[in-house]
Amino acid sequence: MRPRICVPIAKESAKEITRTIGAIDMSTIDLVEVRADYLKDWSEIEEIPVISRIPTIFTYKVDEKAAQKQGSRSFSSVLALAGRFSYIDLDLATDELKEHVSQLRTKGVMPIVSYHDTSSTPSLSTLRRIIKKESEAGAEICKLVTTAKKPEDNMTCLRLVSEMSKTHELVCFAMGPLGTPSRLLSPLLGANFTFASIARGVETAPGQLTVKEMRTIYHTMGVQNW
């Protein structure tokens, strides 16, 4: 098997994103994520999926800090990109979420509905409820990211993946240095994909390994020839 790895790209313009993609060995990754909360110049963003040549995710956040970075871009700006990207990732807290998800599906785009807990890893029962809410909103992929405060938090995320990946397409792991094992192991237990940085120093979240590190570990574990 080949665990699927998504590389997040956090740049301010399409030109920078294009340059970054051009430097990646595309044979080592499976998806590219474009982070809207880092974008200042949205022009030519629709060309990114063509350049990447692999499935591409456009992630749109709704928190106040992200909205400031996104230049208060409305969902209509995101919808204008629909049909170009393979997936558009919307936060579970997005206003009129079900309507937006329906609009994306009409455009032929697969919606990811995501939830991030930046302070802790809730109980397994709470995580189940979050996945249920994301699924009820119409998510093609349910994404749930927590923060590991203790090593056992990895097991909570991995148990959820093992249990719910039988009935849902999902991504789940814990952020932070203590959460790295869950990033690595979640796709082996059924998660649709995981995240890794292009190189050291350009991580978009704490606990990210690089693509090379993850592929090397997978090879050592005997789950992938790479």
Backbone as numpy.savetxt, mean C-alpha at the origin, in Angstrom:
# Nx Ny Nz CAx CAy CAz Cx Cy Cz
6.96 -20.02 -4.92 6.13 -18.82 -4.92 7.00 -17.58 -4.92
6.42 -16.49 -5.38 7.12 -15.21 -5.36 6.27 -14.23 -4.55
6.68 -13.91 -3.31 5.94 -12.91 -2.54 5.94 -11.58 -3.29
4.77 -10.96 -3.37 4.64 -9.72 -4.14 5.08 -8.52 -3.31
5.92 -7.68 -3.92 6.46 -6.51 -3.25 6.05 -5.25 -3.99
5.53 -4.28 -3.23 5.18 -2.98 -3.76 6.20 -1.95 -3.28
6.67 -1.12 -4.19 7.62 -0.06 -3.86 6.89 1.27 -3.81
6.88 1.95 -2.66 6.25 3.28 -2.58 7.23 4.35 -3.06
6.71 5.29 -3.85 7.54 6.39 -4.34 6.94 7.70 -3.84
7.72 8.42 -3.06 7.27 9.67 -2.45 8.09 10.82 -3.03
7.57 11.41 -4.09 8.25 12.52 -4.76 7.25 13.65 -4.99
7.76 14.82 -5.34 6.89 15.99 -5.48 6.35 16.20 -6.89
6.89 15.49 -7.88 6.42 15.70 -9.26 6.53 14.42 -10.06
5.80 14.40 -11.19 5.85 13.24 -12.08 7.25 13.05 -12.65
7.93 14.14 -12.90 9.29 14.05 -13.45 10.21 13.31 -12.48
10.10 13.62 -11.19 10.93 12.94 -10.19 10.53 11.47 -10.07
9.23 11.21 -10.14 8.76 9.83 -10.05 9.26 9.03 -11.25
9.17 9.62 -12.44 9.64 8.95 -13.65 11.13 8.63 -13.56
11.89 9.57 -13.05 13.33 9.36 -12.91 13.61 8.22 -11.93
12.84 8.19 -10.85 13.02 7.14 -9.85 12.67 5.77 -10.42
11.55 5.68 -11.12 11.13 4.42 -11.72 12.17 3.93 -12.72
12.75 4.85 -13.48 13.75 4.48 -14.47 14.99 3.84 -13.88
15.23 4.09 -12.59 16.43 3.55 -11.94 16.17 2.21 -11.24
14.91 1.77 -11.23 14.56 0.53 -10.54 14.70 -0.67 -11.47
15.22 -1.76 -10.95 15.19 -3.03 -11.68 13.77 -3.57 -11.53
12.95 -3.38 -12.55 11.53 -3.71 -12.45 11.28 -5.20 -12.30
12.27 -6.03 -12.61 12.08 -7.47 -12.46 12.04 -7.89 -11.00
12.45 -7.00 -10.09 12.52 -7.36 -8.68 11.28 -6.93 -7.90
10.38 -6.17 -8.54 9.19 -5.69 -7.84 7.94 -6.06 -8.61
6.79 -5.90 -7.95 5.53 -6.33 -8.55 4.52 -5.20 -8.69
4.64 -4.17 -7.87 3.75 -3.02 -7.93 4.53 -1.76 -7.58
4.03 -0.63 -8.07 4.57 0.68 -7.70 3.44 1.48 -7.06
3.75 2.15 -5.96 2.77 3.03 -5.31 3.21 4.48 -5.45
2.33 5.31 -5.97 2.57 6.75 -6.04 1.81 7.40 -4.89
2.53 8.13 -4.04 1.94 8.75 -2.86 1.49 10.17 -3.14
0.18 10.39 -3.16 -0.36 11.71 -3.46 -0.02 12.73 -2.38
0.18 12.25 -1.13 0.43 13.18 -0.04 1.82 13.82 -0.12
2.64 13.38 -1.06 3.95 14.02 -1.28 3.94 14.90 -2.52
2.92 14.77 -3.35 2.89 15.47 -4.63 2.57 16.95 -4.47
3.34 17.79 -5.12 3.03 19.21 -5.22 2.62 19.56 -6.65
3.17 18.83 -7.61 2.85 19.05 -9.02 2.17 17.80 -9.55
0.86 17.91 -9.86 0.10 16.76 -10.33 0.13 16.61 -11.84
0.76 17.49 -12.55 0.77 17.42 -14.01 1.54 16.19 -14.49
0.99 15.53 -15.50 1.58 14.35 -16.14 1.62 13.11 -15.24
0.93 13.15 -14.10 0.89 11.98 -13.23 0.25 10.79 -13.93
-0.70 11.08 -14.82 -1.41 10.00 -15.51 -0.49 9.18 -16.41
0.71 9.69 -16.71 1.65 8.95 -17.55 2.47 7.93 -16.77
2.45 8.03 -15.44 3.28 7.16 -14.61 2.98 5.67 -14.83
1.69 5.25 -14.88 1.44 3.81 -15.09 2.03 3.28 -16.39
2.06 4.10 -17.42 2.63 3.67 -18.70 4.12 3.46 -18.55
4.76 4.36 -17.84 6.21 4.30 -17.65 6.60 3.11 -16.79
5.80 2.83 -15.76 6.18 1.77 -14.82 6.05 0.37 -15.43
5.06 0.19 -16.31 4.83 -1.08 -17.02 4.38 -2.22 -16.11
4.14 -1.94 -14.85 3.61 -2.94 -13.92 2.44 -2.29 -13.18
1.60 -3.09 -12.50 0.47 -2.50 -11.78 0.90 -1.36 -10.86
0.13 -0.26 -10.91 0.49 0.94 -10.18 -0.67 1.40 -9.30
-0.33 1.76 -8.08 -1.31 2.22 -7.09 -1.16 3.73 -6.90
-2.28 4.44 -6.91 -2.27 5.86 -6.57 -2.94 5.99 -5.21
-2.19 6.41 -4.19 -2.69 6.45 -2.83 -3.04 7.88 -2.43
-4.31 8.08 -2.09 -4.85 9.39 -1.76 -5.29 9.40 -0.30
-4.66 10.25 0.50 -4.97 10.32 1.92 -5.89 11.49 2.22
-6.60 11.40 3.34 -7.59 12.42 3.66 -7.30 13.19 4.94
-6.23 12.84 5.68 -5.97 13.58 6.91 -5.51 15.00 6.61
-5.59 15.87 7.60 -5.33 17.30 7.39 -3.91 17.56 6.87
-2.93 16.88 7.44 -1.55 17.07 7.01 -1.37 16.68 5.55
-1.96 15.55 5.17 -1.87 15.09 3.79 -2.58 16.05 2.86
-3.73 16.55 3.29 -4.51 17.46 2.45 -3.71 18.72 2.13
-2.95 19.20 3.09 -2.11 20.37 2.86 -1.06 20.08 1.80
-0.44 18.90 1.88 0.58 18.53 0.90 -0.03 18.31 -0.48
-1.24 17.78 -0.50 -1.90 17.50 -1.77 -2.51 18.75 -2.39
-2.32 19.88 -1.72 -2.85 21.12 -2.26 -4.36 21.15 -2.22
-4.94 20.45 -1.19 -6.40 20.40 -1.04 -7.07 19.82 -2.29
-6.41 18.91 -2.95 -6.99 18.27 -4.13 -8.22 17.48 -3.74
-9.30 17.65 -4.46 -10.54 16.94 -4.18 -10.51 15.57 -4.84
-11.52 14.77 -4.50 -11.60 13.44 -5.10 -11.79 13.52 -6.61
-12.38 14.60 -7.10 -12.56 14.74 -8.56 -11.21 14.73 -9.28
-10.17 15.24 -8.61 -8.82 15.20 -9.19 -8.33 13.77 -9.30
-8.67 12.98 -8.28 -8.29 11.56 -8.29 -9.08 10.81 -9.35
-10.36 11.10 -9.42 -11.22 10.41 -10.37 -10.77 10.67 -11.81
-10.21 11.84 -12.05 -9.72 12.17 -13.39 -8.56 11.26 -13.80
-7.87 10.69 -12.79 -6.76 9.78 -13.07 -7.23 8.34 -13.23
-8.45 8.08 -12.80 -8.97 6.71 -12.85 -8.97 6.20 -14.28
-8.69 4.93 -14.41 -8.57 4.34 -15.74 -7.12 4.25 -16.17
-6.27 5.06 -15.53 -4.83 5.00 -15.81 -4.15 4.06 -14.82
-4.50 4.22 -13.56 -3.88 3.40 -12.52 -4.63 2.09 -12.34
-3.90 1.05 -11.92 -4.53 -0.24 -11.67 -5.39 -0.18 -10.41
-4.87 0.51 -9.39 -5.56 0.62 -8.11 -5.54 2.08 -7.66
-6.58 2.49 -6.96 -6.55 3.74 -6.22 -6.89 3.42 -4.78
-6.02 3.87 -3.89 -6.11 3.57 -2.46 -6.77 4.75 -1.75
-7.92 4.50 -1.12 -8.63 5.51 -0.36 -8.69 5.12 1.11
-8.56 6.09 1.97 -8.63 5.85 3.40 -10.05 5.49 3.82
-10.16 4.62 4.81 -11.47 4.20 5.31 -12.28 5.40 5.82
-11.59 6.46 6.25 -12.27 7.64 6.80 -12.70 8.63 5.72
-12.49 8.31 4.46 -12.85 9.21 3.37 -14.36 9.48 3.36
-14.73 10.75 3.25 -16.15 11.09 3.13 -16.73 10.48 1.85
-17.98 10.03 1.94 -18.68 9.45 0.80 -17.87 8.30 0.18
-17.27 7.50 1.03 -16.36 6.44 0.57 -17.05 5.46 -0.38
-18.22 4.96 -0.02 -18.89 3.96 -0.86 -19.18 4.52 -2.25
-19.59 5.77 -2.30 -19.87 6.40 -3.59 -18.59 6.52 -4.42
-17.50 6.92 -3.75 -16.23 7.04 -4.47 -15.75 5.69 -4.99
-15.88 4.66 -4.16 -15.47 3.32 -4.57 -16.28 2.87 -5.78
-17.58 3.14 -5.75 -18.44 2.79 -6.87 -18.01 3.51 -8.15
-17.65 4.77 -8.03 -17.19 5.54 -9.18 -15.90 4.97 -9.75
-15.00 4.55 -8.88 -13.75 3.96 -9.33 -14.00 2.67 -10.09
-14.90 1.85 -9.55 -15.21 0.58 -10.23 -15.83 0.82 -11.60
-16.66 1.86 -11.70 -17.25 2.21 -12.99 -16.17 2.56 -14.00
-15.09 3.14 -13.51 -13.97 3.52 -14.37 -13.02 2.34 -14.65
-13.32 1.20 -14.05 -12.48 0.03 -14.26 -11.26 -0.02 -13.38
-11.27 0.76 -12.29 -10.14 0.80 -11.36 -10.47 -0.03 -10.13
-9.51 -0.79 -9.64 -9.72 -1.61 -8.45 -9.44 -0.76 -7.20
-10.42 -0.60 -6.32 -10.24 0.23 -5.12 -9.57 -0.54 -3.98
-8.61 0.10 -3.36 -8.04 -0.38 -2.10 -8.58 0.54 -1.02
-9.11 -0.03 0.04 -9.56 0.78 1.17 -8.62 0.48 2.33
-8.05 1.55 2.90 -7.00 1.34 3.89 -7.28 2.02 5.23
-6.66 1.47 6.25 -6.76 2.01 7.60 -5.37 1.92 8.24
-4.93 3.01 8.86 -3.63 3.03 9.51 -3.79 3.41 10.98
-3.21 2.63 11.85 -3.12 2.98 13.26 -1.66 3.30 13.55
-1.36 4.56 13.76 0.04 4.99 13.92 0.53 4.97 15.36
-0.30 4.44 16.26 0.11 4.44 17.67 0.13 3.07 18.32
-0.56 2.09 17.73 -0.64 0.78 18.39 -1.11 -0.30 17.43
-1.20 -1.52 17.95 -1.83 -2.63 17.23 -3.06 -3.05 18.03
-4.25 -2.77 17.54 -5.47 -3.13 18.27 -5.61 -4.64 18.40
-6.62 -5.05 19.13 -6.89 -6.47 19.32 -7.30 -7.12 18.01
-7.19 -8.43 17.97 -7.56 -9.17 16.77 -9.03 -8.95 16.42
-9.88 -8.90 17.42 -11.30 -8.69 17.15 -11.54 -7.31 16.53
-10.79 -6.31 16.97 -10.91 -4.97 16.38 -10.43 -4.97 14.94
-9.33 -5.65 14.68 -8.81 -5.73 13.32 -9.81 -6.42 12.40
-10.47 -7.44 12.89 -11.49 -8.12 12.08 -12.62 -7.15 11.71
-13.01 -6.33 12.66 -14.11 -5.37 12.40 -13.68 -4.34 11.36
-12.43 -3.93 11.41 -11.94 -2.95 10.43 -11.96 -3.55 9.03
-11.47 -4.77 8.90 -11.49 -5.44 7.60 -12.93 -5.57 7.09
-13.86 -5.89 7.98 -15.26 -6.00 7.59 -15.79 -4.68 7.05
-15.44 -3.57 7.71 -15.87 -2.25 7.25 -15.28 -1.92 5.88
-14.02 -2.25 5.68 -13.38 -1.98 4.39 -14.04 -2.80 3.29
-14.33 -4.05 3.61 -14.99 -4.92 2.63 -16.39 -4.41 2.30
-17.12 -3.99 3.32 -18.48 -3.48 3.10 -18.48 -2.18 2.29
-17.36 -1.46 2.33 -17.24 -0.23 1.54 -16.98 -0.53 0.07
-16.69 -1.79 -0.23 -16.49 -2.19 -1.62 -15.05 -2.38 -2.02
-14.17 -2.54 -1.05 -12.74 -2.68 -1.35 -12.45 -3.94 -2.17
-11.61 -3.79 -3.18 -11.05 -4.94 -3.89 -9.96 -5.56 -3.02
-9.17 -4.69 -2.39 -8.15 -5.12 -1.43 -8.35 -4.32 -0.15
-8.43 -5.01 0.97 -8.52 -4.36 2.28 -7.11 -4.22 2.84
-6.75 -3.01 3.20 -5.39 -2.73 3.71 -5.50 -2.24 5.15
-4.75 -2.88 6.04 -4.78 -2.53 7.45 -3.36 -2.53 7.98
-2.90 -1.36 8.39 -1.52 -1.21 8.87 -1.55 -0.68 10.29
-0.88 -1.37 11.19 -0.83 -0.97 12.59 0.60 -0.55 12.95
0.83 -0.31 14.23 2.17 0.01 14.73 2.53 -0.98 15.83
3.68 -1.61 15.68 4.11 -2.61 16.66 4.76 -1.94 17.86
4.22 -2.21 19.03 4.79 -1.72 20.28 5.51 -2.83 21.05
5.24 -4.05 20.64 5.88 -5.22 21.24 5.95 -6.32 20.19
6.87 -7.26 20.31 7.02 -8.31 19.29 5.73 -9.08 19.01
4.91 -9.26 20.03 3.68 -10.03 19.86 2.70 -9.39 18.88
2.87 -8.09 18.64 1.97 -7.41 17.70 2.11 -7.97 16.29
3.29 -8.50 15.96 3.47 -9.16 14.67 2.52 -10.34 14.55
2.39 -11.09 15.62 1.55 -12.29 15.60 0.08 -11.92 15.42
-0.33 -10.80 15.99 -1.72 -10.37 15.82 -2.02 -10.11 14.35
-1.11 -9.37 13.69 -1.31 -9.07 12.27 -1.24 -10.33 11.42
-0.28 -11.18 11.72 -0.09 -12.39 10.92 -1.25 -13.37 11.11
-1.78 -13.42 12.31 -2.94 -14.29 12.55 -4.13 -13.79 11.75
-4.31 -12.46 11.71 -5.40 -11.89 10.92 -5.25 -12.26 9.45
-4.03 -12.12 8.93 -3.78 -12.45 7.52 -4.08 -13.92 7.25
-3.57 -14.79 8.10 -3.78 -16.22 7.91 -5.26 -16.58 7.93
-5.99 -15.91 8.79 -7.42 -16.21 8.96 -8.28 -15.60 7.85
-8.08 -14.31 7.57 -9.01 -13.58 6.71 -8.62 -13.57 5.24
-7.40 -13.96 4.92 -7.00 -14.02 3.50 -7.72 -15.16 2.78
-8.35 -16.03 3.51 -9.13 -17.12 2.90 -10.41 -16.58 2.26
-10.88 -15.43 2.75 -12.14 -14.87 2.26 -12.02 -13.45 1.72
-10.86 -12.81 1.96 -10.66 -11.43 1.53 -9.27 -11.26 0.92
-9.19 -10.39 -0.09 -7.89 -9.94 -0.54 -7.45 -8.84 0.42
-6.30 -9.02 1.06 -5.91 -8.03 2.05 -4.41 -7.83 2.13
-4.05 -6.71 2.74 -2.66 -6.38 3.07 -2.68 -5.99 4.54
-1.85 -6.62 5.35 -1.82 -6.28 6.77 -0.44 -6.55 7.34
0.09 -5.57 8.05 1.37 -5.72 8.75 1.47 -4.60 9.77
2.52 -4.63 10.58 2.74 -3.59 11.59 3.96 -2.75 11.21
3.83 -1.46 11.39 4.96 -0.55 11.16 5.88 -0.54 12.37
7.04 0.12 12.18 8.02 0.27 13.25 9.06 -0.83 13.22
10.20 -0.60 13.86 11.26 -1.60 13.88 10.81 -2.96 14.39
9.91 -2.97 15.38 9.42 -4.25 15.92 8.45 -4.93 14.99
7.94 -4.21 13.99 6.96 -4.79 13.08 7.53 -5.36 11.81
8.84 -5.26 11.61 9.46 -5.73 10.37 9.13 -7.20 10.06
9.12 -8.11 11.06 8.77 -9.50 10.73 7.41 -9.64 10.05
6.44 -8.84 10.45 5.11 -8.96 9.84 5.13 -8.46 8.40
5.95 -7.46 8.10 6.10 -7.01 6.71 6.64 -8.13 5.84
7.61 -8.84 6.38 8.28 -9.90 5.64 7.40 -11.14 5.48
6.71 -11.52 6.54 6.00 -12.81 6.55 4.56 -12.75 6.06
3.95 -11.57 6.07 2.52 -11.50 5.73 2.18 -12.08 4.35
2.98 -11.83 3.29 2.60 -12.44 2.00 2.76 -13.95 1.98
3.58 -14.48 2.87 3.74 -15.94 2.93 2.52 -16.60 3.56
1.73 -15.80 4.28 0.54 -16.33 4.94 -0.75 -15.95 4.22
-0.61 -15.27 3.06 -1.79 -15.00 2.26 -2.05 -13.56 1.91
-1.23 -12.61 2.42 -1.43 -11.21 2.07 -1.17 -11.01 0.58
-1.92 -10.08 -0.04 -1.78 -9.84 -1.47 -0.41 -9.33 -1.83
0.14 -8.44 -1.03 1.50 -7.93 -1.25 2.01 -7.29 0.03
3.27 -6.91 0.02 3.88 -6.17 1.12 4.67 -5.01 0.53
5.25 -4.19 1.39 5.98 -3.01 0.94 7.46 -3.10 1.27
8.28 -2.51 0.39 9.72 -2.39 0.65 10.22 -1.13 -0.03
11.26 -0.55 0.51 11.82 0.68 -0.07 12.80 0.33 -1.19
13.02 1.29 -2.07 13.96 1.10 -3.17 15.37 0.93 -2.65
15.71 1.73 -1.64 17.06 1.71 -1.07 17.02 2.28 0.33
18.12 2.12 1.04 18.23 2.70 2.37 18.18 4.22 2.26
17.46 4.83 3.19 17.39 6.28 3.22 16.17 6.87 2.54
15.40 6.05 1.83 14.20 6.56 1.16 12.94 5.82 1.64
13.00 5.28 2.83 11.84 4.59 3.39 10.69 5.58 3.57
9.47 5.11 3.37 8.30 5.97 3.57 7.58 5.66 4.88
8.05 4.65 5.60 7.46 4.30 6.89 8.50 3.54 7.71
8.44 3.65 9.02 9.42 2.95 9.86 9.29 1.44 9.77
10.42 0.77 9.72 10.42 -0.70 9.68 10.54 -1.29 8.30
10.54 -0.44 7.26 10.67 -0.96 5.89 12.08 -1.50 5.64
12.12 -2.70 5.06 13.37 -3.23 4.51 13.48 -2.77 3.06
14.65 -2.93 2.47 14.77 -2.63 1.05 14.31 -3.85 0.24
14.03 -3.61 -1.03 13.63 -4.71 -1.91 14.70 -5.78 -1.93
15.95 -5.37 -2.06 17.05 -6.34 -2.11 17.12 -7.16 -0.84
16.96 -6.51 0.30 16.99 -7.24 1.57 15.86 -8.25 1.66
14.67 -7.85 1.24 13.54 -8.77 1.33 13.69 -9.95 0.38
14.10 -9.67 -0.86 14.27 -10.76 -1.81 15.38 -11.72 -1.36
16.43 -11.18 -0.77 17.53 -12.02 -0.28 17.05 -12.92 0.86
16.27 -12.36 1.76 15.74 -13.16 2.87 14.80 -14.24 2.35
13.93 -13.88 1.41 13.02 -14.87 0.84 13.80 -16.01 0.17
14.87 -15.65 -0.52 15.70 -16.67 -1.16 16.33 -17.59 -0.11
16.83 -16.99 0.96 17.44 -17.78 2.04 16.42 -18.70 2.68
15.18 -18.24 2.77 14.11 -19.07 3.35 13.65 -20.17 2.40
14.07 -20.08 1.16 13.70 -21.11 0.19 12.35 -20.92 -0.43
11.79 -19.69 -0.31 10.46 -19.46 -0.87 10.54 -18.78 -2.23
11.74 -18.42 -2.68 11.86 -17.73 -3.95 13.27 -17.87 -4.51
13.33 -18.13 -5.79 14.64 -18.11 -6.47 14.85 -16.73 -7.05
15.76 -15.99 -6.44 16.04 -14.63 -6.91 17.49 -14.27 -6.66
